[in-house]
Amino acid sequence: MTRSDTSDWLRSLGRLRRAAVRRRVRDAIAEELLGTPRSLAVVLGFTAFMLAVGIGYYAPTAGEVPVALWPLYADSAVAVALGGIALLSLVPTVRRGDSVTDAPTSRGLAYLQTVAFVWLVQFGLWPLISLNLAFGEYVAAPDAWIYYWGVLGTHLCFVGLALLFPAFGRTTRGALGLALALAVGNVALDYGAGYHPPLLYEPGLLLAGATLAIGVGSVWLANRSFRRLDENI
């Protein structure tokens, strides 16, 4: 790479500091991954696979949790399910051949897209903390390639999926408030009532505080990333 090429590359990276440029890049990626029936079907298929894995993870211990609390207990699986429903809402738009960025919006969809985004980011990042607090135990486990590397890899895909949502989604103050309430409620249920996901150790205040911080940060990111429902541009 010549000095001129390096300079051009650095200038291109510098442009990403502009919100308008980041939005165009995000919209282009979303159009590439979601904008045709085939590509959308592939993403939906992968989402269904992640949902099946999540259900399999929580199913053995679900009987120990009251049924009414399952949506908060099985948080990762619910996050993927919400994300899948949000993606399914794009099917009519893509079948018509319209751009995903022009997908119809509504208040109900804004709530769905916002909560799905926050939960996908929150629980996509959560294993980075929860597993690494007991790094030695997880990498020494017989199935470490699944229970450590597999979990980290699939959960980071949650984040990548969520970052596409602002290309076609909207938010409202009410949706952000609901997402924040759910994030706080999830922490209270997991670490206050003891209904946390299955782990190889007993979590404490450090994981509870980190989970809450990730949840609040996810809501902040949603507020920064989504356009408001009443915005036309």
PyRosetta script that sets phi, psi and omega in degrees:
from pyrosetta import init, pose_from_sequence

init()
pose = pose_from_sequence("MTRSDTSDWLRSLGRLRRAAVRRRVRDAIAEELLGTPRSLAVVLGFTAFMLAVGIGYYAPTAGEVPVALWPLYADSAVAVALGGIALLSLVPTVRRGDSVTDAPTSRGLAYLQTVAFVWLVQFGLWPLISLNLAFGEYVAAPDAWIYYWGVLGTHLCFVGLALLFPAFGRTTRGALGLALALAVGNVALDYGAGYHPPLLYEPGLLLAGATLAIGVGSVWLANRSFRRLDENI")
pose.set_psi(1, 126.7)
pose.set_omega(1, -179.9)
pose.set_phi(2, -77.8)
pose.set_psi(2, 167.5)
pose.set_omega(2, 178.4)
pose.set_phi(3, -60.8)
pose.set_psi(3, -36.1)
pose.set_omega(3, 178.3)
pose.set_phi(4, -65.2)
pose.set_psi(4, -41.9)
pose.set_omega(4, 178.4)
pose.set_phi(5, -63.0)
pose.set_psi(5, -41.7)
pose.set_omega(5, 179.1)
pose.set_phi(6, -62.4)
pose.set_psi(6, -41.6)
pose.set_omega(6, 179.9)
pose.set_phi(7, -64.5)
pose.set_psi(7, -41.5)
pose.set_omega(7, 178.5)
pose.set_phi(8, -64.5)
pose.set_psi(8, -39.8)
pose.set_omega(8, -179.8)
pose.set_phi(9, -64.5)
pose.set_psi(9, -41.8)
pose.set_omega(9, 179.1)
pose.set_phi(10, -67.0)
pose.set_psi(10, -37.3)
pose.set_omega(10, 177.0)
pose.set_phi(11, -65.0)
pose.set_psi(11, -38.6)
pose.set_omega(11, 178.4)
pose.set_phi(12, -63.3)
pose.set_psi(12, -41.9)
pose.set_omega(12, 177.6)
pose.set_phi(13, -64.5)
pose.set_psi(13, -37.6)
pose.set_omega(13, 179.9)
pose.set_phi(14, -63.1)
pose.set_psi(14, -31.6)
pose.set_omega(14, 178.9)
pose.set_phi(15, -65.8)
pose.set_psi(15, -23.5)
pose.set_omega(15, -179.0)
pose.set_phi(16, -67.9)
pose.set_psi(16, -11.8)
pose.set_omega(16, 175.9)
pose.set_phi(17, -71.7)
pose.set_psi(17, -16.3)
pose.set_omega(17, 179.2)
pose.set_phi(18, -85.7)
pose.set_psi(18, 131.3)
pose.set_omega(18, -177.5)
pose.set_phi(19, -60.2)
pose.set_psi(19, -39.5)
pose.set_omega(19, -178.0)
pose.set_phi(20, -64.9)
pose.set_psi(20, -37.6)
pose.set_omega(20, 179.4)
pose.set_phi(21, -69.3)
pose.set_psi(21, -43.1)
pose.set_omega(21, 178.0)
pose.set_phi(22, -61.2)
pose.set_psi(22, -37.9)
pose.set_omega(22, 179.5)
pose.set_phi(23, -65.0)
pose.set_psi(23, -41.2)
pose.set_omega(23, 179.8)
pose.set_phi(24, -65.6)
pose.set_psi(24, -40.4)
pose.set_omega(24, 178.5)
pose.set_phi(25, -63.9)
pose.set_psi(25, -46.5)
pose.set_omega(25, 179.1)
pose.set_phi(26, -60.6)
pose.set_psi(26, -44.1)
pose.set_omega(26, -179.4)
pose.set_phi(27, -64.1)
pose.set_psi(27, -37.8)
pose.set_omega(27, 179.6)
pose.set_phi(28, -66.6)
pose.set_psi(28, -40.6)
pose.set_omega(28, 178.5)
pose.set_phi(29, -66.2)
pose.set_psi(29, -43.1)
pose.set_omega(29, 179.0)
pose.set_phi(30, -62.1)
pose.set_psi(30, -39.6)
pose.set_omega(30, 179.4)
pose.set_phi(31, -65.3)
pose.set_psi(31, -38.1)
pose.set_omega(31, -180.0)
pose.set_phi(32, -67.9)
pose.set_psi(32, -41.0)
pose.set_omega(32, -174.8)
pose.set_phi(33, -86.5)
pose.set_psi(33, -26.5)
pose.set_omega(33, -173.3)
pose.set_phi(34, -121.6)
pose.set_psi(34, -5.6)
pose.set_omega(34, -166.6)
pose.set_phi(35, -84.4)
pose.set_psi(35, -4.5)
pose.set_omega(35, 176.0)
pose.set_phi(36, -125.2)
pose.set_psi(36, 154.4)
pose.set_omega(36, 178.7)
pose.set_phi(37, -55.0)
pose.set_psi(37, -39.1)
pose.set_omega(37, -177.7)
pose.set_phi(38, -68.2)
pose.set_psi(38, -48.2)
pose.set_omega(38, -177.8)
pose.set_phi(39, -66.3)
pose.set_psi(39, -38.9)
pose.set_omega(39, 177.9)
pose.set_phi(40, -65.1)
pose.set_psi(40, -38.8)
pose.set_omega(40, 178.6)
pose.set_phi(41, -63.2)
pose.set_psi(41, -38.8)
pose.set_omega(41, 178.7)
pose.set_phi(42, -63.8)
pose.set_psi(42, -45.5)
pose.set_omega(42, 179.7)
pose.set_phi(43, -64.6)
pose.set_psi(43, -41.4)
pose.set_omega(43, 177.7)
pose.set_phi(44, -64.4)
pose.set_psi(44, -38.4)
pose.set_omega(44, 177.7)
pose.set_phi(45, -63.6)
pose.set_psi(45, -42.2)
pose.set_omega(45, 178.4)
pose.set_phi(46, -67.2)
pose.set_psi(46, -36.5)
pose.set_omega(46, 176.7)
pose.set_phi(47, -63.7)
pose.set_psi(47, -41.7)
pose.set_omega(47, 177.3)
pose.set_phi(48, -62.6)
pose.set_psi(48, -38.3)
pose.set_omega(48, 177.2)
pose.set_phi(49, -62.7)
pose.set_psi(49, -46.1)
pose.set_omega(49, 179.2)
pose.set_phi(50, -63.4)
pose.set_psi(50, -35.5)
pose.set_omega(50, 177.7)
pose.set_phi(51, -65.0)
pose.set_psi(51, -43.1)
pose.set_omega(51, 179.5)
pose.set_phi(52, -62.1)
pose.set_psi(52, -41.3)
pose.set_omega(52, 178.0)
pose.set_phi(53, -63.3)
pose.set_psi(53, -42.8)
pose.set_omega(53, -179.9)
pose.set_phi(54, -63.5)
pose.set_psi(54, -43.0)
pose.set_omega(54, 178.5)
pose.set_phi(55, -62.5)
pose.set_psi(55, -41.4)
pose.set_omega(55, 178.5)
pose.set_phi(56, -63.3)
pose.set_psi(56, -30.2)
pose.set_omega(56, 179.9)
pose.set_phi(57, -72.3)
pose.set_psi(57, -41.0)
pose.set_omega(57, -175.4)
pose.set_phi(58, -89.6)
pose.set_psi(58, -23.5)
pose.set_omega(58, -173.4)
pose.set_phi(59, -55.0)
pose.set_psi(59, -43.8)
pose.set_omega(59, -176.2)
pose.set_phi(60, -62.5)
pose.set_psi(60, -25.2)
pose.set_omega(60, -177.3)
pose.set_phi(61, -108.4)
pose.set_psi(61, -1.5)
pose.set_omega(61, -176.0)
pose.set_phi(62, -63.0)
pose.set_psi(62, -29.0)
pose.set_omega(62, -179.2)
pose.set_phi(63, -65.4)
pose.set_psi(63, -17.7)
pose.set_omega(63, 179.3)
pose.set_phi(64, -85.4)
pose.set_psi(64, -3.3)
pose.set_omega(64, -174.9)
pose.set_phi(65, -117.9)
pose.set_psi(65, 135.7)
pose.set_omega(65, 175.9)
pose.set_phi(66, -54.6)
pose.set_psi(66, 139.8)
pose.set_omega(66, -175.7)
pose.set_phi(67, -55.7)
pose.set_psi(67, -38.4)
pose.set_omega(67, -178.2)
pose.set_phi(68, -62.1)
pose.set_psi(68, -21.6)
pose.set_omega(68, -177.2)
pose.set_phi(69, -97.4)
pose.set_psi(69, -1.5)
pose.set_omega(69, -178.7)
pose.set_phi(70, -55.2)
pose.set_psi(70, -41.9)
pose.set_omega(70, -179.3)
pose.set_phi(71, -59.8)
pose.set_psi(71, -32.6)
pose.set_omega(71, 177.4)
pose.set_phi(72, -85.0)
pose.set_psi(72, -32.8)
pose.set_omega(72, -179.9)
pose.set_phi(73, -68.6)
pose.set_psi(73, -50.3)
pose.set_omega(73, -178.5)
pose.set_phi(74, -85.5)
pose.set_psi(74, 55.6)
pose.set_omega(74, -168.5)
pose.set_phi(75, -61.9)
pose.set_psi(75, -43.2)
pose.set_omega(75, -179.0)
pose.set_phi(76, -64.4)
pose.set_psi(76, -43.9)
pose.set_omega(76, 179.3)
pose.set_phi(77, -64.4)
pose.set_psi(77, -40.4)
pose.set_omega(77, 178.7)
pose.set_phi(78, -65.7)
pose.set_psi(78, -39.0)
pose.set_omega(78, 178.0)
pose.set_phi(79, -58.5)
pose.set_psi(79, -44.8)
pose.set_omega(79, 179.9)
pose.set_phi(80, -67.7)
pose.set_psi(80, -38.9)
pose.set_omega(80, 178.5)
pose.set_phi(81, -62.1)
pose.set_psi(81, -44.2)
pose.set_omega(81, 177.9)
pose.set_phi(82, -63.3)
pose.set_psi(82, -40.8)
pose.set_omega(82, 177.5)
pose.set_phi(83, -62.7)
pose.set_psi(83, -40.2)
pose.set_omega(83, 178.4)
pose.set_phi(84, -63.7)
pose.set_psi(84, -40.1)
pose.set_omega(84, 178.2)
pose.set_phi(85, -64.8)
pose.set_psi(85, -40.7)
pose.set_omega(85, 177.8)
pose.set_phi(86, -61.5)
pose.set_psi(86, -39.5)
pose.set_omega(86, 178.3)
pose.set_phi(87, -68.8)
pose.set_psi(87, -37.3)
pose.set_omega(87, 178.5)
pose.set_phi(88, -61.2)
pose.set_psi(88, -28.9)
pose.set_omega(88, 179.1)
pose.set_phi(89, -65.1)
pose.set_psi(89, -16.1)
pose.set_omega(89, 179.2)
pose.set_phi(90, -83.8)
pose.set_psi(90, -13.7)
pose.set_omega(90, -173.1)
pose.set_phi(91, -55.8)
pose.set_psi(91, -49.3)
pose.set_omega(91, 179.7)
pose.set_phi(92, -60.1)
pose.set_psi(92, -38.0)
pose.set_omega(92, 179.8)
pose.set_phi(93, -64.2)
pose.set_psi(93, -46.4)
pose.set_omega(93, -178.2)
pose.set_phi(94, -67.9)
pose.set_psi(94, -38.5)
pose.set_omega(94, 179.6)
pose.set_phi(95, -65.4)
pose.set_psi(95, -30.0)
pose.set_omega(95, 176.4)
pose.set_phi(96, -75.4)
pose.set_psi(96, -13.9)
pose.set_omega(96, -177.6)
pose.set_phi(97, 87.3)
pose.set_psi(97, 10.7)
pose.set_omega(97, 178.6)
pose.set_phi(98, -82.1)
pose.set_psi(98, 161.2)
pose.set_omega(98, 177.2)
pose.set_phi(99, -70.3)
pose.set_psi(99, 142.8)
pose.set_omega(99, 178.9)
pose.set_phi(100, -64.7)
pose.set_psi(100, -25.7)
pose.set_omega(100, 179.0)
pose.set_phi(101, -70.9)
pose.set_psi(101, -13.0)
pose.set_omega(101, 178.1)
pose.set_phi(102, -103.4)
pose.set_psi(102, 15.3)
pose.set_omega(102, -179.7)
pose.set_phi(103, -61.6)
pose.set_psi(103, 142.7)
pose.set_omega(103, 179.4)
pose.set_phi(104, -58.5)
pose.set_psi(104, 149.5)
pose.set_omega(104, 179.0)
pose.set_phi(105, -122.7)
pose.set_psi(105, 158.5)
pose.set_omega(105, 176.4)
pose.set_phi(106, -158.5)
pose.set_psi(106, 168.3)
pose.set_omega(106, 179.5)
pose.set_phi(107, -64.7)
pose.set_psi(107, -41.8)
pose.set_omega(107, 178.8)
pose.set_phi(108, -61.5)
pose.set_psi(108, -43.9)
pose.set_omega(108, 178.0)
pose.set_phi(109, -64.7)
pose.set_psi(109, -36.8)
pose.set_omega(109, 179.2)
pose.set_phi(110, -61.1)
pose.set_psi(110, -41.6)
pose.set_omega(110, 177.1)
pose.set_phi(111, -64.2)
pose.set_psi(111, -46.3)
pose.set_omega(111, -179.8)
pose.set_phi(112, -60.7)
pose.set_psi(112, -49.5)
pose.set_omega(112, -176.5)
pose.set_phi(113, -64.8)
pose.set_psi(113, -38.2)
pose.set_omega(113, -179.3)
pose.set_phi(114, -68.6)
pose.set_psi(114, -48.6)
pose.set_omega(114, -179.5)
pose.set_phi(115, -64.6)
pose.set_psi(115, -41.0)
pose.set_omega(115, 178.4)
pose.set_phi(116, -61.4)
pose.set_psi(116, -44.1)
pose.set_omega(116, 179.3)
pose.set_phi(117, -59.4)
pose.set_psi(117, -50.7)
pose.set_omega(117, -176.6)
pose.set_phi(118, -62.2)
pose.set_psi(118, -44.2)
pose.set_omega(118, -178.3)
pose.set_phi(119, -69.7)
pose.set_psi(119, -38.0)
pose.set_omega(119, 178.1)
pose.set_phi(120, -63.8)
pose.set_psi(120, -42.1)
pose.set_omega(120, 178.9)
pose.set_phi(121, -69.4)
pose.set_psi(121, -46.5)
pose.set_omega(121, -177.6)
pose.set_phi(122, -58.8)
pose.set_psi(122, -50.9)
pose.set_omega(122, -175.5)
pose.set_phi(123, -87.1)
pose.set_psi(123, -10.4)
pose.set_omega(123, 169.3)
pose.set_phi(124, -73.7)
pose.set_psi(124, -35.0)
pose.set_omega(124, 179.9)
pose.set_phi(125, -88.2)
pose.set_psi(125, -24.1)
pose.set_omega(125, -175.0)
pose.set_phi(126, -52.4)
pose.set_psi(126, -43.2)
pose.set_omega(126, -179.8)
pose.set_phi(127, -62.6)
pose.set_psi(127, -24.4)
pose.set_omega(127, 177.3)
pose.set_phi(128, -59.7)
pose.set_psi(128, -31.4)
pose.set_omega(128, 177.5)
pose.set_phi(129, -90.2)
pose.set_psi(129, -53.4)
pose.set_omega(129, -171.2)
pose.set_phi(130, -62.2)
pose.set_psi(130, -41.4)
pose.set_omega(130, -178.6)
pose.set_phi(131, -76.3)
pose.set_psi(131, -35.6)
pose.set_omega(131, -177.4)
pose.set_phi(132, -78.3)
pose.set_psi(132, -12.2)
pose.set_omega(132, 172.0)
pose.set_phi(133, -71.0)
pose.set_psi(133, -18.2)
pose.set_omega(133, 175.6)
pose.set_phi(134, -132.8)
pose.set_psi(134, 48.5)
pose.set_omega(134, -174.0)
pose.set_phi(135, -53.4)
pose.set_psi(135, -47.3)
pose.set_omega(135, -176.6)
pose.set_phi(136, -60.6)
pose.set_psi(136, -40.8)
pose.set_omega(136, -178.9)
pose.set_phi(137, -67.4)
pose.set_psi(137, -38.4)
pose.set_omega(137, -176.9)
pose.set_phi(138, -74.5)
pose.set_psi(138, -42.2)
pose.set_omega(138, -178.4)
pose.set_phi(139, -75.0)
pose.set_psi(139, -17.7)
pose.set_omega(139, 177.0)
pose.set_phi(140, -89.7)
pose.set_psi(140, -7.4)
pose.set_omega(140, -178.9)
pose.set_phi(141, -67.0)
pose.set_psi(141, 150.5)
pose.set_omega(141, -178.6)
pose.set_phi(142, -56.6)
pose.set_psi(142, -36.6)
pose.set_omega(142, -179.5)
pose.set_phi(143, -108.9)
pose.set_psi(143, 46.4)
pose.set_omega(143, -176.4)
pose.set_phi(144, -59.8)
pose.set_psi(144, -32.9)
pose.set_omega(144, -178.6)
pose.set_phi(145, -64.5)
pose.set_psi(145, -23.3)
pose.set_omega(145, 175.2)
pose.set_phi(146, -92.7)
pose.set_psi(146, -51.3)
pose.set_omega(146, -170.5)
pose.set_phi(147, -77.7)
pose.set_psi(147, -12.1)
pose.set_omega(147, 174.5)
pose.set_phi(148, -117.9)
pose.set_psi(148, -69.5)
pose.set_omega(148, -175.9)
pose.set_phi(149, -66.1)
pose.set_psi(149, -39.7)
pose.set_omega(149, 179.2)
pose.set_phi(150, -64.6)
pose.set_psi(150, -44.3)
pose.set_omega(150, 179.7)
pose.set_phi(151, -64.9)
pose.set_psi(151, -46.1)
pose.set_omega(151, 179.5)
pose.set_phi(152, -60.2)
pose.set_psi(152, -45.1)
pose.set_omega(152, -178.0)
pose.set_phi(153, -62.9)
pose.set_psi(153, -48.6)
pose.set_omega(153, -178.2)
pose.set_phi(154, -67.2)
pose.set_psi(154, -37.9)
pose.set_omega(154, -178.6)
pose.set_phi(155, -70.6)
pose.set_psi(155, -32.2)
pose.set_omega(155, 174.7)
pose.set_phi(156, -67.6)
pose.set_psi(156, -25.9)
pose.set_omega(156, 173.0)
pose.set_phi(157, -64.9)
pose.set_psi(157, -29.7)
pose.set_omega(157, 174.6)
pose.set_phi(158, -55.1)
pose.set_psi(158, -46.5)
pose.set_omega(158, -176.4)
pose.set_phi(159, -64.6)
pose.set_psi(159, -45.2)
pose.set_omega(159, 178.4)
pose.set_phi(160, -58.7)
pose.set_psi(160, -40.4)
pose.set_omega(160, 178.1)
pose.set_phi(161, -64.7)
pose.set_psi(161, -45.4)
pose.set_omega(161, -178.1)
pose.set_phi(162, -60.9)
pose.set_psi(162, -36.9)
pose.set_omega(162, -176.2)
pose.set_phi(163, -67.0)
pose.set_psi(163, -12.5)
pose.set_omega(163, 175.0)
pose.set_phi(164, -80.8)
pose.set_psi(164, -23.1)
pose.set_omega(164, -171.2)
pose.set_phi(165, -61.6)
pose.set_psi(165, -38.9)
pose.set_omega(165, 179.7)
pose.set_phi(166, -63.8)
pose.set_psi(166, -13.6)
pose.set_omega(166, 177.2)
pose.set_phi(167, -68.0)
pose.set_psi(167, -31.1)
pose.set_omega(167, -178.2)
pose.set_phi(168, -124.4)
pose.set_psi(168, -8.1)
pose.set_omega(168, -174.6)
pose.set_phi(169, -99.5)
pose.set_psi(169, 172.0)
pose.set_omega(169, 176.9)
pose.set_phi(170, -136.3)
pose.set_psi(170, 169.7)
pose.set_omega(170, 175.7)
pose.set_phi(171, -140.6)
pose.set_psi(171, 169.0)
pose.set_omega(171, 175.5)
pose.set_phi(172, -139.9)
pose.set_psi(172, 167.9)
pose.set_omega(172, 177.5)
pose.set_phi(173, -62.5)
pose.set_psi(173, -38.9)
pose.set_omega(173, 178.3)
pose.set_phi(174, -63.1)
pose.set_psi(174, -41.0)
pose.set_omega(174, 179.7)
pose.set_phi(175, -65.6)
pose.set_psi(175, -40.7)
pose.set_omega(175, 177.7)
pose.set_phi(176, -65.4)
pose.set_psi(176, -39.8)
pose.set_omega(176, 178.0)
pose.set_phi(177, -63.6)
pose.set_psi(177, -41.6)
pose.set_omega(177, 177.9)
pose.set_phi(178, -63.8)
pose.set_psi(178, -43.9)
pose.set_omega(178, -179.7)
pose.set_phi(179, -61.4)
pose.set_psi(179, -39.9)
pose.set_omega(179, 178.4)
pose.set_phi(180, -66.4)
pose.set_psi(180, -42.7)
pose.set_omega(180, 179.4)
pose.set_phi(181, -62.1)
pose.set_psi(181, -40.5)
pose.set_omega(181, 178.8)
pose.set_phi(182, -66.7)
pose.set_psi(182, -38.2)
pose.set_omega(182, 178.7)
pose.set_phi(183, -63.3)
pose.set_psi(183, -44.0)
pose.set_omega(183, 179.1)
pose.set_phi(184, -68.0)
pose.set_psi(184, -43.3)
pose.set_omega(184, 179.3)
pose.set_phi(185, -61.5)
pose.set_psi(185, -37.3)
pose.set_omega(185, 178.9)
pose.set_phi(186, -63.7)
pose.set_psi(186, -42.1)
pose.set_omega(186, 179.2)
pose.set_phi(187, -64.7)
pose.set_psi(187, -42.1)
pose.set_omega(187, 179.3)
pose.set_phi(188, -62.2)
pose.set_psi(188, -41.1)
pose.set_omega(188, 179.9)
pose.set_phi(189, -68.4)
pose.set_psi(189, -46.4)
pose.set_omega(189, -174.8)
pose.set_phi(190, -67.0)
pose.set_psi(190, -47.0)
pose.set_omega(190, -169.6)
pose.set_phi(191, -110.5)
pose.set_psi(191, -15.1)
pose.set_omega(191, 174.1)
pose.set_phi(192, -89.2)
pose.set_psi(192, -48.7)
pose.set_omega(192, -180.0)
pose.set_phi(193, -89.6)
pose.set_psi(193, -11.6)
pose.set_omega(193, 176.5)
pose.set_phi(194, 87.6)
pose.set_psi(194, 12.5)
pose.set_omega(194, -179.7)
pose.set_phi(195, -95.1)
pose.set_psi(195, 50.8)
pose.set_omega(195, -179.2)
pose.set_phi(196, -81.5)
pose.set_psi(196, 160.8)
pose.set_omega(196, 178.2)
pose.set_phi(197, -59.9)
pose.set_psi(197, 156.3)
pose.set_omega(197, 179.1)
pose.set_phi(198, -60.4)
pose.set_psi(198, 126.8)
pose.set_omega(198, 179.4)
pose.set_phi(199, -133.9)
pose.set_psi(199, 165.4)
pose.set_omega(199, 178.0)
pose.set_phi(200, -86.4)
pose.set_psi(200, 6.2)
pose.set_omega(200, -179.9)
pose.set_phi(201, -150.7)
pose.set_psi(201, 167.3)
pose.set_omega(201, 178.8)
pose.set_phi(202, -90.4)
pose.set_psi(202, 115.9)
pose.set_omega(202, -176.4)
pose.set_phi(203, -70.8)
pose.set_psi(203, 156.1)
pose.set_omega(203, 179.8)
pose.set_phi(204, -127.7)
pose.set_psi(204, -158.0)
pose.set_omega(204, -176.6)
pose.set_phi(205, -64.7)
pose.set_psi(205, -31.1)
pose.set_omega(205, -178.6)
pose.set_phi(206, -62.5)
pose.set_psi(206, -47.9)
pose.set_omega(206, 179.8)
pose.set_phi(207, -68.4)
pose.set_psi(207, -37.7)
pose.set_omega(207, 178.1)
pose.set_phi(208, -61.6)
pose.set_psi(208, -46.5)
pose.set_omega(208, 179.7)
pose.set_phi(209, -64.9)
pose.set_psi(209, -40.3)
pose.set_omega(209, 179.3)
pose.set_phi(210, -65.8)
pose.set_psi(210, -40.3)
pose.set_omega(210, 179.0)
pose.set_phi(211, -63.1)
pose.set_psi(211, -42.7)
pose.set_omega(211, 177.8)
pose.set_phi(212, -63.4)
pose.set_psi(212, -42.4)
pose.set_omega(212, 179.6)
pose.set_phi(213, -62.7)
pose.set_psi(213, -41.4)
pose.set_omega(213, 178.1)
pose.set_phi(214, -64.5)
pose.set_psi(214, -40.2)
pose.set_omega(214, 179.1)
pose.set_phi(215, -62.9)
pose.set_psi(215, -46.9)
pose.set_omega(215, 178.7)
pose.set_phi(216, -63.7)
pose.set_psi(216, -41.4)
pose.set_omega(216, 177.5)
pose.set_phi(217, -63.2)
pose.set_psi(217, -34.4)
pose.set_omega(217, 178.9)
pose.set_phi(218, -67.2)
pose.set_psi(218, -38.8)
pose.set_omega(218, 177.1)
pose.set_phi(219, -66.1)
pose.set_psi(219, -41.8)
pose.set_omega(219, 177.2)
pose.set_phi(220, -60.0)
pose.set_psi(220, -42.9)
pose.set_omega(220, 179.9)
pose.set_phi(221, -64.5)
pose.set_psi(221, -39.5)
pose.set_omega(221, 177.0)
pose.set_phi(222, -61.5)
pose.set_psi(222, -41.9)
pose.set_omega(222, 179.1)
pose.set_phi(223, -61.9)
pose.set_psi(223, -36.9)
pose.set_omega(223, 179.8)
pose.set_phi(224, -78.5)
pose.set_psi(224, -29.6)
pose.set_omega(224, -170.3)
pose.set_phi(225, -90.4)
pose.set_psi(225, -38.9)
pose.set_omega(225, -175.4)
pose.set_phi(226, -84.5)
pose.set_psi(226, 146.5)
pose.set_omega(226, 166.6)
pose.set_phi(227, -80.8)
pose.set_psi(227, 153.6)
pose.set_omega(227, 179.3)
pose.set_phi(228, -73.2)
pose.set_psi(228, 155.0)
pose.set_omega(228, -176.0)
pose.set_phi(229, -58.6)
pose.set_psi(229, -34.1)
pose.set_omega(229, -176.7)
pose.set_phi(230, -89.5)
pose.set_psi(230, 6.0)
pose.set_omega(230, 177.8)
pose.set_phi(231, -84.5)
pose.set_psi(231, 141.9)
pose.set_omega(231, -179.4)
pose.set_phi(232, -103.4)
pose.set_psi(232, -8.0)
pose.set_omega(232, -178.2)
pose.set_phi(233, -128.3)
pose.dump_pdb("model.pdb")
